[in-house]
Amino acid sequence: MSSLPPTEFDQEEPAPLEPVPLEARATRDWDPRNYPATYLLIALNILVFLWMKHMGVSATSPSPDDLLRFGAGSTPREILNHEWYRLVTAMFVHVGVLHLAGNMWCLWNLGLLGEPLLGAFGLFSVYILTGAAGNLVSTGWDVLLTVYYPIPLEMFGVVAGASGAVFGIAGLLIVLLSNRKLRAPWSELKELRRAVIVFALLNIVIGAVTILPLSQIFPQINKFIPLDTVRIDNSAHLGGFGFGLLLGPGLVPKMTSGRVLYLARQRVVFASAAFGLVLFGYWISNLR
């Protein structure tokens, strides 16, 4: 996936967005100073994984209890015990090294594209907000199932990973890259937007396919990802993606208005989004 160069956020007036020359892209993409939030988020996810490994958790097949001990999500814990912090901590916990590697690869690619358009504060905020939104939608879906069907809340498994936040960043980018006022060739923006759309659709399809009992069809998969105990959470993916789409329209009008106005708009949009998530969580908690 291509990337755009960092916007000059230190200037009052917006700098033009131009594609990074191919010969300079490799050096720029690997330089953390150009994408501090992207590399910080990746570092946090890796550090949590290494911490779990240091504490004796399996690097390939962690147990549900191990995941919960380090902050993974669980609808019974969040609803019955009011452990709402898991909506955030779960997006930094991964189910083995392959799960981590796949999510970090996606986060790196989308971060290189999104951070120039959002800035470091914006990208970090979007990661947290959309990841929490995805986990909250997952929780809400589980609770609704118990309301309308005789399903005990305790039967729902563990949810972990950054994919809800990754989908959220993708959803937001689809909206931001539709802004024709950006000072970049429209053909370049359309190509980047198309790549993000393809990424999102492909991963949604992959998630839908895993509803099938893959652990029975391909039992060898369980050596690397314990599909018998941990599920790919499609509701979290769709929740994060949808919330990212909802954040976009509030940011677009000020994207080319200069640093001060754009960052002020970000604060308003993100604060409103956080308040909306709190209200949604309160509603979910009162369904039972």
Backbone as CSV, one residue per row, in Angstrom:
resi,resn,N_x,N_y,N_z,CA_x,CA_y,CA_z,C_x,C_y,C_z
1,MET,0.842,-1.185,0.000,0.000,0.000,0.000,0.875,1.233,0.000
2,SER,0.548,2.209,-0.773,1.356,3.413,-0.888,1.142,4.304,0.317
3,SER,1.951,5.347,0.403,1.802,6.304,1.487,1.980,7.700,0.965
4,LEU,1.440,8.661,1.709,1.610,10.059,1.397,2.604,10.652,2.379
5,PRO,3.321,11.706,2.002,4.296,12.307,2.908,3.590,13.026,4.040
6,PRO,4.257,13.185,5.174,3.627,13.858,6.297,3.214,15.273,5.934
7,THR,1.998,15.673,6.335,1.556,17.039,6.163,2.365,17.932,7.083
8,GLU,2.608,19.153,6.669,3.369,20.083,7.490,2.456,20.625,8.589
9,PHE,2.251,19.857,9.658,1.348,20.262,10.714,1.904,21.418,11.528
10,ASP,3.203,21.704,11.378,3.773,22.810,12.126,3.480,24.151,11.469
11,GLN,2.907,24.145,10.281,2.605,25.383,9.595,1.143,25.722,9.784
12,GLU,0.828,27.006,9.828,-0.559,27.437,9.941,-1.317,27.103,8.682
13,GLU,-0.689,27.321,7.513,-1.345,27.017,6.257,-1.028,25.578,5.846
14,PRO,-1.992,24.891,5.233,-1.753,23.498,4.856,-0.729,23.384,3.746
15,ALA,0.153,22.405,3.878,1.121,22.129,2.821,0.495,21.168,1.831
16,PRO,0.908,21.207,0.575,0.337,20.282,-0.402,0.713,18.848,-0.078
17,LEU,-0.221,17.941,-0.320,0.044,16.517,-0.158,0.461,15.960,-1.500
18,GLU,1.620,15.359,-1.524,2.133,14.807,-2.772,2.630,13.395,-2.525
19,PRO,2.508,12.524,-3.511,3.030,11.160,-3.346,4.519,11.168,-3.069
20,VAL,4.939,10.261,-2.199,6.372,10.113,-1.933,7.042,9.449,-3.128
21,PRO,8.125,10.022,-3.647,8.833,9.360,-4.755,9.247,7.948,-4.371
22,LEU,9.140,7.034,-5.310,9.427,5.628,-5.023,10.824,5.438,-4.470
23,GLU,11.785,6.191,-4.994,13.158,5.987,-4.535,13.362,6.471,-3.105
24,ALA,12.469,7.359,-2.612,12.614,7.868,-1.243,11.676,7.174,-0.272
25,ARG,10.713,6.395,-0.786,9.656,5.843,0.056,10.193,4.859,1.083
26,ALA,11.116,3.988,0.693,11.616,2.975,1.621,12.286,3.619,2.824
27,THR,13.128,4.619,2.592,13.818,5.288,3.690,12.831,6.011,4.584
28,ARG,11.874,6.713,3.985,10.906,7.468,4.772,10.023,6.538,5.594
29,ASP,9.558,5.448,4.996,8.639,4.560,5.682,9.277,3.878,6.879
30,TRP,10.566,3.651,6.834,11.227,2.971,7.937,11.719,3.937,9.015
31,ASP,11.536,5.222,8.823,12.008,6.211,9.785,10.885,6.530,10.774
32,PRO,11.002,6.100,12.040,9.929,6.335,13.017,9.635,7.815,13.236
33,ARG,10.603,8.705,12.975,10.370,10.121,13.206,9.306,10.687,12.284
34,ASN,9.096,10.054,11.149,8.080,10.525,10.217,6.681,10.036,10.583
35,TYR,6.587,8.953,11.365,5.300,8.355,11.717,5.327,7.933,13.192
36,PRO,5.440,8.884,14.119,5.621,8.508,15.538,4.468,7.712,16.114
37,ALA,3.220,8.063,15.785,2.078,7.341,16.366,2.001,5.916,15.841
38,THR,2.257,5.741,14.557,2.222,4.400,13.966,3.216,3.481,14.663
39,TYR,4.438,3.954,14.803,5.462,3.111,15.415,5.255,2.958,16.923
40,LEU,4.676,3.970,17.576,4.379,3.848,19.004,3.326,2.768,19.231
41,LEU,2.269,2.759,18.427,1.220,1.748,18.569,1.757,0.345,18.302
42,ILE,2.578,0.221,17.285,3.181,-1.081,17.001,4.072,-1.524,18.157
43,ALA,4.859,-0.584,18.690,5.751,-0.901,19.806,4.960,-1.342,21.035
44,LEU,3.844,-0.671,21.334,3.033,-1.039,22.495,2.479,-2.455,22.352
45,ASN,1.996,-2.780,21.158,1.472,-4.126,20.929,2.557,-5.183,21.074
46,ILE,3.733,-4.900,20.537,4.837,-5.860,20.636,5.317,-5.996,22.078
47,LEU,5.380,-4.882,22.809,5.828,-4.930,24.199,4.874,-5.750,25.062
48,VAL,3.567,-5.601,24.826,2.605,-6.415,25.578,2.805,-7.893,25.274
49,PHE,3.032,-8.207,24.004,3.268,-9.604,23.634,4.531,-10.146,24.300
50,LEU,5.613,-9.361,24.286,6.860,-9.801,24.912,6.710,-9.940,26.419
51,TRP,5.928,-9.044,27.015,5.658,-9.136,28.450,4.919,-10.435,28.771
52,MET,3.914,-10.754,27.960,3.190,-12.011,28.152,4.125,-13.210,28.006
53,LYS,4.980,-13.166,26.990,5.930,-14.263,26.772,6.880,-14.383,27.956
54,HIS,7.352,-13.245,28.482,8.261,-13.247,29.624,7.602,-13.843,30.867
55,MET,6.286,-13.665,30.974,5.552,-14.174,32.133,5.098,-15.619,31.940
56,GLY,5.583,-16.256,30.882,5.330,-17.674,30.702,4.169,-18.030,29.806
57,VAL,3.565,-17.052,29.131,2.448,-17.323,28.231,2.989,-17.870,26.914
58,SER,2.325,-18.869,26.362,2.761,-19.465,25.100,2.745,-18.423,23.978
59,ALA,3.794,-18.435,23.145,3.890,-17.502,22.032,3.019,-17.900,20.857
60,THR,2.535,-19.144,20.851,1.729,-19.614,19.725,0.311,-19.996,20.113
61,SER,0.117,-20.490,21.324,-1.219,-20.952,21.737,-1.530,-20.534,23.161
62,PRO,-1.689,-19.238,23.415,-2.034,-18.809,24.773,-3.432,-19.281,25.152
63,SER,-3.614,-19.615,26.403,-4.926,-20.071,26.865,-5.851,-18.876,27.077
64,PRO,-7.162,-19.100,27.073,-8.095,-18.005,27.369,-7.809,-17.346,28.706
65,ASP,-7.454,-18.125,29.712,-7.154,-17.544,31.022,-5.934,-16.637,30.958
66,ASP,-4.922,-17.043,30.178,-3.743,-16.199,30.017,-4.111,-14.876,29.348
67,LEU,-4.917,-14.941,28.307,-5.324,-13.731,27.595,-6.107,-12.797,28.500
68,LEU,-7.016,-13.360,29.275,-7.809,-12.528,30.189,-6.937,-11.895,31.259
69,ARG,-5.938,-12.624,31.697,-5.046,-12.112,32.747,-4.295,-10.871,32.291
70,PHE,-4.062,-10.770,30.984,-3.316,-9.621,30.464,-4.218,-8.586,29.784
71,GLY,-5.539,-8.714,29.973,-6.426,-7.638,29.550,-7.297,-7.900,28.354
72,ALA,-7.364,-9.130,27.857,-8.238,-9.420,26.720,-9.694,-9.173,27.104
73,GLY,-10.547,-9.034,26.090,-11.951,-8.755,26.341,-12.757,-10.012,26.585
74,SER,-13.836,-9.852,27.330,-14.742,-10.968,27.610,-16.075,-10.360,28.020
75,THR,-17.121,-10.653,27.264,-18.422,-10.046,27.553,-18.877,-10.263,28.993
76,PRO,-18.749,-11.479,29.556,-19.136,-11.637,30.967,-18.347,-10.727,31.907
77,ARG,-17.049,-10.563,31.641,-16.234,-9.711,32.518,-16.659,-8.251,32.401
78,GLU,-16.915,-7.813,31.178,-17.248,-6.409,30.956,-18.634,-6.062,31.474
79,ILE,-19.600,-6.952,31.266,-20.974,-6.668,31.647,-21.247,-7.026,33.103
80,LEU,-20.939,-8.252,33.495,-21.272,-8.695,34.847,-20.345,-8.105,35.902
81,ASN,-19.059,-7.950,35.562,-18.091,-7.420,36.538,-17.746,-5.951,36.298
82,HIS,-18.336,-5.355,35.270,-18.093,-3.945,34.924,-16.609,-3.646,34.684
83,GLU,-15.935,-4.567,34.022,-14.516,-4.365,33.706,-14.404,-3.715,32.320
84,TRP,-14.876,-2.477,32.236,-14.948,-1.784,30.949,-13.583,-1.441,30.376
85,TYR,-12.565,-1.419,31.219,-11.225,-1.123,30.732,-10.776,-2.127,29.672
86,ARG,-11.377,-3.310,29.667,-11.003,-4.342,28.696,-11.344,-3.932,27.263
87,LEU,-12.274,-3.012,27.090,-12.577,-2.525,25.741,-11.345,-1.893,25.105
88,VAL,-10.467,-1.328,25.933,-9.231,-0.693,25.445,-8.058,-1.655,25.524
89,THR,-7.883,-2.309,26.657,-6.704,-3.165,26.814,-6.716,-4.336,25.844
90,ALA,-7.909,-4.800,25.462,-7.991,-5.968,24.572,-7.359,-5.703,23.221
91,MET,-7.312,-4.432,22.793,-6.760,-4.140,21.465,-5.235,-4.165,21.448
92,PHE,-4.621,-4.432,22.596,-3.162,-4.563,22.659,-2.722,-5.994,22.999
93,VAL,-3.683,-6.901,23.120,-3.401,-8.300,23.456,-3.656,-9.156,22.222
94,HIS,-2.720,-10.072,21.924,-2.867,-10.891,20.718,-2.750,-12.382,21.028
95,VAL,-3.427,-13.156,20.162,-3.522,-14.597,20.359,-2.392,-15.288,19.596
96,GLY,-1.185,-15.079,20.055,-0.043,-15.718,19.424,0.691,-14.807,18.453
97,VAL,1.865,-15.259,18.047,2.754,-14.431,17.248,2.212,-14.190,15.840
98,LEU,1.525,-15.164,15.252,0.975,-14.956,13.909,-0.139,-13.922,13.914
99,HIS,-0.976,-13.962,14.935,-2.039,-12.961,15.091,-1.427,-11.570,15.222
100,LEU,-0.402,-11.457,16.035,0.284,-10.178,16.217,0.906,-9.689,14.917
101,ALA,1.626,-10.572,14.230,2.328,-10.178,13.003,1.346,-9.695,11.938
102,GLY,0.241,-10.403,11.769,-0.731,-9.997,10.764,-1.338,-8.642,11.062
103,ASN,-1.721,-8.416,12.312,-2.315,-7.128,12.673,-1.314,-5.991,12.584
104,MET,-0.071,-6.239,12.982,0.926,-5.169,12.931,1.304,-4.819,11.494
105,TRP,1.308,-5.806,10.621,1.575,-5.524,9.208,0.491,-4.604,8.644
106,CYS,-0.758,-4.907,8.952,-1.870,-4.073,8.478,-1.817,-2.684,9.113
107,LEU,-1.534,-2.628,10.406,-1.457,-1.340,11.095,-0.338,-0.486,10.527
108,TRP,0.787,-1.091,10.231,1.919,-0.347,9.665,1.539,0.269,8.317
109,ASN,0.959,-0.514,7.442,0.579,-0.004,6.127,-0.456,1.101,6.222
110,LEU,-1.488,0.897,7.023,-2.529,1.917,7.145,-2.020,3.137,7.904
111,GLY,-1.133,2.926,8.869,-0.569,4.056,9.604,0.273,4.956,8.723
112,LEU,1.052,4.362,7.821,1.866,5.161,6.915,1.001,6.011,5.992
113,LEU,-0.183,5.533,5.702,-1.109,6.285,4.871,-1.927,7.277,5.687
114,GLY,-2.332,6.870,6.885,-3.229,7.701,7.663,-2.570,8.786,8.485
115,GLU,-1.360,8.549,8.987,-0.745,9.541,9.869,-0.454,10.874,9.174
116,PRO,-0.049,10.892,7.900,0.116,12.187,7.239,-1.180,12.983,7.139
117,LEU,-2.318,12.304,7.105,-3.599,12.983,6.988,-4.197,13.357,8.336
118,LEU,-3.780,12.669,9.401,-4.367,12.871,10.718,-3.418,13.494,11.724
119,GLY,-2.125,13.349,11.518,-1.163,13.727,12.530,-1.041,12.633,13.571
120,ALA,-0.038,12.737,14.433,0.213,11.699,15.425,-0.930,11.588,16.427
121,PHE,-1.392,12.732,16.942,-2.503,12.724,17.896,-3.749,12.119,17.268
122,GLY,-4.027,12.493,16.026,-5.219,12.011,15.356,-5.194,10.512,15.146
123,LEU,-4.073,9.975,14.653,-4.001,8.541,14.405,-4.126,7.750,15.699
124,PHE,-3.433,8.190,16.745,-3.497,7.472,18.022,-4.923,7.486,18.560
125,SER,-5.589,8.633,18.465,-6.961,8.746,18.956,-7.909,7.853,18.173
126,VAL,-7.748,7.809,16.864,-8.611,6.979,16.029,-8.416,5.511,16.362
127,TYR,-7.185,5.113,16.597,-6.909,3.718,16.978,-7.677,3.356,18.248
128,ILE,-7.579,4.198,19.277,-8.225,3.904,20.552,-9.746,3.935,20.415
129,LEU,-10.267,4.968,19.758,-11.717,5.131,19.660,-12.370,4.021,18.835
130,THR,-11.804,3.748,17.667,-12.433,2.737,16.810,-12.204,1.330,17.351
131,GLY,-11.053,1.094,17.986,-10.835,-0.207,18.606,-11.815,-0.446,19.740
132,ALA,-12.040,0.588,20.571,-13.012,0.464,21.652,-14.421,0.298,21.099
133,ALA,-14.726,1.027,20.026,-16.051,0.920,19.409,-16.291,-0.498,18.890
134,GLY,-15.281,-1.070,18.240,-15.423,-2.428,17.741,-15.658,-3.419,18.859
135,ASN,-14.893,-3.303,19.938,-15.072,-4.212,21.070,-16.421,-4.001,21.753
136,LEU,-16.881,-2.746,21.765,-18.178,-2.462,22.376,-19.319,-3.032,21.540
137,VAL,-19.203,-2.925,20.222,-20.210,-3.534,19.348,-20.229,-5.051,19.540
138,SER,-19.054,-5.651,19.663,-18.968,-7.091,19.914,-19.672,-7.457,21.213
139,THR,-19.424,-6.669,22.252,-20.069,-6.903,23.544,-21.583,-6.739,23.430
140,GLY,-21.998,-5.670,22.750,-23.420,-5.426,22.585,-24.123,-6.537,21.822
141,TRP,-23.453,-7.056,20.802,-24.031,-8.154,20.035,-24.209,-9.396,20.909
142,ASP,-23.219,-9.695,21.716,-23.325,-10.846,22.611,-24.479,-10.672,23.590
143,VAL,-24.610,-9.472,24.140,-25.682,-9.221,25.103,-27.046,-9.335,24.434
144,LEU,-27.184,-8.797,23.237,-28.463,-8.893,22.521,-28.846,-10.348,22.258
145,LEU,-27.860,-11.173,21.946,-28.147,-12.589,21.725,-28.711,-13.238,22.983
146,THR,-28.183,-12.846,24.139,-28.681,-13.429,25.383,-30.062,-12.902,25.742
147,VAL,-30.409,-11.719,25.248,-31.729,-11.141,25.528,-32.814,-11.837,24.720
148,TYR,-32.515,-12.138,23.457,-33.534,-12.680,22.561,-33.472,-14.201,22.399
149,TYR,-32.384,-14.794,22.851,-32.256,-16.245,22.746,-31.778,-16.787,24.093
150,PRO,-32.111,-18.019,24.404,-31.698,-18.594,25.703,-30.221,-19.000,25.704
151,ILE,-29.355,-17.986,25.591,-27.917,-18.240,25.567,-27.312,-17.629,26.823
152,PRO,-26.648,-18.405,27.642,-26.018,-17.826,28.837,-24.857,-16.916,28.455
153,LEU,-24.768,-15.787,29.120,-23.714,-14.820,28.819,-22.329,-15.433,29.011
154,GLU,-22.229,-16.382,29.936,-20.927,-16.974,30.258,-20.356,-17.822,29.129
155,MET,-21.152,-18.140,28.119,-20.661,-19.012,27.055,-19.780,-18.284,26.050
156,PHE,-19.820,-16.968,26.040,-19.050,-16.231,25.036,-17.573,-16.220,25.401
157,GLY,-16.730,-16.360,24.384,-15.300,-16.539,24.607,-14.533,-15.244,24.741
158,VAL,-13.240,-15.360,24.525,-12.304,-14.254,24.693,-12.120,-13.529,23.366
159,VAL,-12.045,-12.226,23.442,-11.805,-11.401,22.254,-10.536,-10.592,22.470
160,ALA,-9.634,-10.616,21.494,-8.373,-9.895,21.633,-7.862,-9.491,20.259
161,GLY,-7.044,-8.450,20.238,-6.390,-8.063,18.997,-6.682,-6.638,18.559
162,ALA,-5.826,-6.133,17.684,-5.914,-4.760,17.193,-6.771,-4.626,15.952
163,SER,-7.377,-5.712,15.490,-8.037,-5.671,14.184,-9.227,-4.731,14.140
164,GLY,-9.977,-4.583,15.248,-11.074,-3.625,15.253,-10.586,-2.214,14.997
165,ALA,-9.459,-1.851,15.635,-8.870,-0.534,15.424,-8.305,-0.396,14.013
166,VAL,-7.704,-1.456,13.500,-7.176,-1.432,12.130,-8.306,-1.203,11.131
167,PHE,-9.415,-1.896,11.322,-10.579,-1.684,10.464,-11.103,-0.257,10.618
168,GLY,-11.049,0.277,11.831,-11.503,1.642,12.050,-10.678,2.655,11.292
169,ILE,-9.360,2.488,11.301,-8.484,3.382,10.546,-8.787,3.278,9.059
170,ALA,-9.024,2.048,8.588,-9.359,1.854,7.176,-10.656,2.569,6.819
171,GLY,-11.680,2.443,7.671,-12.945,3.103,7.405,-12.798,4.615,7.331
172,LEU,-12.040,5.185,8.256,-11.825,6.628,8.251,-11.066,7.078,7.008
173,LEU,-10.055,6.304,6.608,-9.262,6.681,5.439,-10.098,6.697,4.165
174,ILE,-11.056,5.782,4.066,-11.915,5.764,2.883,-12.637,7.104,2.736
175,VAL,-13.058,7.674,3.865,-13.741,8.975,3.828,-12.752,10.105,3.549
176,LEU,-11.621,10.119,4.256,-10.667,11.219,4.106,-10.077,11.274,2.703
177,LEU,-9.836,10.126,2.112,-9.249,10.087,0.773,-10.267,10.422,-0.319
178,SER,-11.513,10.654,0.073,-12.528,11.093,-0.887,-12.603,12.611,-0.981
179,ASN,-11.764,13.302,-0.223,-11.762,14.763,-0.197,-10.989,15.322,-1.393
180,ARG,-11.701,15.861,-2.357,-11.054,16.390,-3.562,-10.260,17.669,-3.301
181,LYS,-10.413,18.272,-2.125,-9.673,19.502,-1.810,-8.236,19.227,-1.393
182,LEU,-7.910,17.978,-1.129,-6.529,17.654,-0.787,-5.624,17.984,-1.971
183,ARG,-4.464,18.537,-1.667,-3.559,18.962,-2.735,-2.680,17.805,-3.190
184,ALA,-3.334,16.816,-3.686,-2.665,15.659,-4.263,-3.440,15.277,-5.516
185,PRO,-2.791,14.663,-6.491,-3.509,14.264,-7.710,-4.696,13.370,-7.379
186,TRP,-5.852,13.679,-7.943,-7.042,12.906,-7.670,-6.861,11.442,-8.061
187,SER,-6.106,11.203,-9.126,-5.860,9.824,-9.551,-5.098,9.058,-8.470
188,GLU,-4.163,9.732,-7.798,-3.402,9.103,-6.713,-4.313,8.815,-5.519
189,LEU,-5.168,9.779,-5.164,-6.072,9.590,-4.042,-7.050,8.446,-4.307
190,LYS,-7.577,8.381,-5.523,-8.511,7.308,-5.870,-7.844,5.941,-5.794
191,GLU,-6.601,5.871,-6.229,-5.882,4.598,-6.185,-5.632,4.166,-4.742
192,LEU,-5.253,5.130,-3.890,-5.040,4.816,-2.481,-6.346,4.400,-1.812
193,ARG,-7.421,5.114,-2.119,-8.723,4.776,-1.550,-9.169,3.390,-2.012
194,ARG,-8.949,3.083,-3.267,-9.316,1.766,-3.786,-8.548,0.671,-3.045
195,ALA,-7.272,0.914,-2.775,-6.469,-0.082,-2.067,-7.012,-0.324,-0.661
196,VAL,-7.447,0.749,0.020,-8.000,0.599,1.364,-9.322,-0.159,1.317
197,ILE,-10.161,0.155,0.340,-11.448,-0.533,0.206,-11.237,-2.022,-0.042
198,VAL,-10.305,-2.353,-0.936,-10.009,-3.757,-1.221,-9.511,-4.458,0.035
199,PHE,-8.625,-3.791,0.781,-8.128,-4.353,2.035,-9.279,-4.667,2.988
200,ALA,-10.183,-3.688,3.171,-11.283,-3.869,4.116,-12.211,-4.998,3.677
201,LEU,-12.593,-4.998,2.402,-13.512,-6.015,1.911,-12.898,-7.409,1.992
202,LEU,-11.622,-7.511,1.631,-10.956,-8.809,1.667,-10.917,-9.365,3.079
203,ASN,-10.612,-8.527,4.038,-10.512,-8.998,5.415,-11.880,-9.292,6.013
204,ILE,-12.906,-8.566,5.595,-14.267,-8.882,6.047,-14.681,-10.252,5.520
205,VAL,-14.348,-10.536,4.249,-14.667,-11.838,3.668,-13.916,-12.941,4.401
206,ILE,-12.634,-12.707,4.688,-11.852,-13.704,5.418,-12.473,-13.968,6.782
207,GLY,-12.883,-12.895,7.460,-13.523,-13.067,8.758,-14.814,-13.841,8.669
208,ALA,-15.602,-13.573,7.605,-16.865,-14.286,7.437,-16.638,-15.773,7.173
209,VAL,-15.607,-16.074,6.409,-15.314,-17.473,6.095,-14.956,-18.261,7.352
210,THR,-14.318,-17.596,8.304,-13.879,-18.300,9.509,-15.020,-18.643,10.439
211,ILE,-16.248,-18.237,10.073,-17.393,-18.710,10.846,-17.498,-20.228,10.727
212,LEU,-17.007,-20.759,9.608,-16.981,-22.205,9.416,-16.036,-22.842,10.432
213,PRO,-16.233,-24.101,10.783,-15.380,-24.763,11.779,-14.006,-25.100,11.209
214,LEU,-13.170,-24.062,11.017,-11.858,-24.289,10.405,-10.973,-25.196,11.254
215,SER,-11.158,-25.131,12.557,-10.314,-25.969,13.411,-10.584,-27.450,13.175
216,GLN,-11.761,-27.780,12.649,-12.055,-29.168,12.328,-11.632,-29.512,10.904
217,ILE,-11.788,-28.530,9.988,-11.392,-28.768,8.602,-9.872,-28.831,8.477
218,PHE,-9.187,-27.927,9.201,-7.721,-27.888,9.163,-7.199,-27.959,10.599
219,PRO,-7.175,-29.110,11.211,-6.783,-29.211,12.628,-5.365,-28.743,12.893
220,GLN,-4.508,-28.753,11.864,-3.132,-28.317,12.087,-3.030,-26.830,12.400
221,ILE,-4.088,-26.058,12.054,-4.080,-24.621,12.335,-3.958,-24.369,13.830
222,ASN,-4.536,-25.253,14.631,-4.539,-25.049,16.073,-3.145,-25.047,16.686
223,LYS,-2.144,-25.522,15.934,-0.775,-25.460,16.434,-0.293,-24.016,16.519
224,PHE,-0.904,-23.135,15.729,-0.458,-21.748,15.666,-1.505,-20.766,16.182
225,ILE,-2.779,-21.028,15.894,-3.862,-20.173,16.370,-4.941,-21.072,16.966
226,PRO,-5.223,-20.971,18.265,-6.186,-21.874,18.906,-7.624,-21.505,18.576
227,LEU,-8.087,-21.906,17.382,-9.425,-21.529,16.936,-10.522,-22.194,17.748
228,ASP,-10.191,-23.236,18.488,-11.209,-23.892,19.303,-11.639,-23.017,20.473
229,THR,-10.775,-22.124,20.925,-11.080,-21.342,22.117,-11.217,-19.854,21.836
230,VAL,-10.677,-19.356,20.718,-10.729,-17.943,20.400,-11.281,-17.770,18.993
231,ARG,-12.232,-16.881,18.819,-12.876,-16.695,17.534,-12.420,-15.402,16.881
232,ILE,-12.488,-15.351,15.542,-12.327,-14.092,14.843,-13.621,-13.320,15.005
233,ASP,-13.531,-12.141,15.572,-14.727,-11.406,15.964,-15.164,-10.470,14.846
234,ASN,-16.044,-10.954,13.992,-16.512,-10.149,12.865,-17.298,-8.934,13.318
235,SER,-18.026,-9.044,14.421,-18.779,-7.886,14.905,-17.847,-6.759,15.337
236,ALA,-16.698,-7.099,15.911,-15.717,-6.072,16.282,-15.121,-5.430,15.044
237,HIS,-14.849,-6.232,14.011,-14.321,-5.696,12.764,-15.307,-4.713,12.147
238,LEU,-16.557,-5.134,12.036,-17.574,-4.275,11.421,-17.857,-3.053,12.288
239,GLY,-17.832,-3.225,13.615,-18.044,-2.092,14.506,-16.958,-1.049,14.382
240,GLY,-15.695,-1.494,14.362,-14.586,-0.553,14.200,-14.632,0.133,12.851
241,PHE,-14.908,-0.648,11.805,-14.973,-0.098,10.451,-16.086,0.935,10.327
242,GLY,-17.270,0.593,10.833,-18.390,1.516,10.762,-18.148,2.789,11.550
243,PHE,-17.520,2.662,12.720,-17.243,3.850,13.534,-16.212,4.743,12.854
244,GLY,-15.238,4.133,12.172,-14.278,4.924,11.410,-14.957,5.718,10.304
245,LEU,-15.914,5.082,9.623,-16.676,5.789,8.587,-17.450,6.961,9.185
246,LEU,-17.995,6.782,10.387,-18.771,7.842,11.024,-17.898,9.022,11.454
247,LEU,-16.647,8.752,11.825,-15.747,9.832,12.243,-15.349,10.728,11.076
248,GLY,-15.280,10.155,9.870,-14.742,10.873,8.727,-15.426,12.177,8.373
249,PRO,-16.753,12.210,8.208,-17.418,13.441,7.764,-17.176,14.630,8.679
250,GLY,-16.969,14.412,9.962,-16.708,15.521,10.871,-15.329,16.125,10.697
251,LEU,-14.388,15.365,10.129,-13.017,15.854,9.959,-12.769,16.484,8.595
252,VAL,-13.474,16.009,7.585,-13.207,16.456,6.210,-13.268,17.970,6.032
253,PRO,-14.282,18.696,6.580,-14.381,20.134,6.288,-13.168,20.958,6.698
254,LYS,-12.413,20.514,7.693,-11.278,21.314,8.184,-9.923,20.727,7.803
255,MET,-9.907,19.713,6.948,-8.639,19.057,6.616,-7.652,20.008,5.956
256,THR,-8.139,20.966,5.190,-7.252,21.883,4.457,-7.342,23.300,5.002
257,SER,-7.707,23.435,6.283,-7.883,24.762,6.877,-6.717,25.184,7.750
258,GLY,-5.649,24.427,7.774,-4.507,24.767,8.602,-4.495,23.998,9.907
259,ARG,-3.343,24.002,10.550,-3.118,23.162,11.724,-4.061,23.476,12.875
260,VAL,-4.214,24.757,13.213,-4.982,25.124,14.397,-6.444,24.698,14.264
261,LEU,-7.068,25.033,13.157,-8.479,24.699,12.963,-8.687,23.195,12.845
262,TYR,-7.781,22.538,12.163,-7.936,21.096,11.961,-7.799,20.338,13.280
263,LEU,-6.798,20.683,14.086,-6.621,20.002,15.363,-7.760,20.326,16.323
264,ALA,-8.285,21.559,16.253,-9.440,21.903,17.081,-10.646,21.060,16.675
265,ARG,-10.860,20.886,15.382,-11.960,20.049,14.920,-11.755,18.600,15.359
266,GLN,-10.519,18.110,15.308,-10.252,16.748,15.768,-10.664,16.569,17.220
267,ARG,-10.316,17.522,18.063,-10.639,17.398,19.485,-12.152,17.346,19.704
268,VAL,-12.878,18.174,18.967,-14.337,18.185,19.104,-14.933,16.856,18.633
269,VAL,-14.492,16.385,17.468,-15.018,15.141,16.907,-14.686,13.956,17.808
270,PHE,-13.452,13.875,18.275,-13.050,12.738,19.094,-13.733,12.762,20.466
271,ALA,-13.878,13.949,21.062,-14.565,14.042,22.348,-16.034,13.643,22.212
272,SER,-16.663,14.079,21.134,-18.060,13.705,20.887,-18.187,12.202,20.668
273,ALA,-17.225,11.639,19.941,-17.245,10.197,19.691,-17.081,9.418,20.984
274,ALA,-16.175,9.852,21.840,-15.965,9.174,23.121,-17.226,9.243,23.978
275,PHE,-17.880,10.398,23.985,-19.123,10.540,24.750,-20.198,9.606,24.204
276,GLY,-20.282,9.510,22.888,-21.243,8.593,22.279,-20.982,7.144,22.657
277,LEU,-19.707,6.754,22.733,-19.368,5.379,23.136,-19.766,5.120,24.584
278,VAL,-19.584,6.116,25.439,-19.987,5.966,26.841,-21.500,5.745,26.934
279,LEU,-22.263,6.530,26.187,-23.720,6.365,26.199,-24.120,4.992,25.658
280,PHE,-23.450,4.555,24.602,-23.741,3.244,24.025,-23.431,2.143,25.028
281,GLY,-22.301,2.262,25.713,-21.944,1.285,26.732,-22.946,1.261,27.877
282,TYR,-23.423,2.437,28.271,-24.420,2.514,29.342,-25.709,1.819,28.919
283,TRP,-26.097,2.017,27.655,-27.306,1.365,27.156,-27.143,-0.154,27.156
284,ILE,-25.990,-0.630,26.714,-25.733,-2.075,26.691,-25.790,-2.652,28.096
285,SER,-25.192,-1.943,29.036,-25.135,-2.460,30.418,-26.512,-2.575,31.048
286,ASN,-27.498,-1.873,30.492,-28.846,-1.913,31.055,-29.788,-2.798,30.263
287,LEU,-29.263,-3.550,29.304,-30.116,-4.440,28.548,-30.514,-5.679,29.338
288,ARG,-29.657,-6.062,30.270,-29.933,-7.281,31.061,-30.604,-6.936,32.387
